[in-house]
Amino acid sequence: MNNETKRDVLLNAVDALSDAQANDGSIGYQDADLFMAEYDAALPDDLPVIPEAVGRMITKMKPTCNSILASQYRDYGKDHRWIIKHYDTFARAWLLGVWIVEETGEVVKL
């Protein structure tokens, strides 16, 4: 699994361009095409950061239901309170299917 962000790809391209200029100045269209392909495949820079328990809820719920309000998940515990308080962050994680675990910094992809 590649956890490279768009910023990582950009920094790699800048480093490659700098190295090429320092040496013989040769960087061509093939290199640019490669960097653009890597950029397109890279993760967004601003991934949502959510608690591990909320991530487990998304992992469990998303494949089987289309709503957080599904009755079998309505326990209104602290995880649901977090979701209500941070609804925009939760929505981005749900829609993107990728997020950073708050406690560990791990990137999780569905």
WOBEL-V54619 format. One line per field, one symbol per residue. psi: psi as a letter, one per 20 degrees, with the letter a starting at -180 (. if undefined). A space follows every 50 residues. Layout:
psi=???
This chain:
psi=ppkprhhggghggggggggghhejjopahhgghghhghghiqqqhlqqoq qghhhhgghggghirjqijphijmikahghhggghlhgggggggghkqrp pghijqppp.
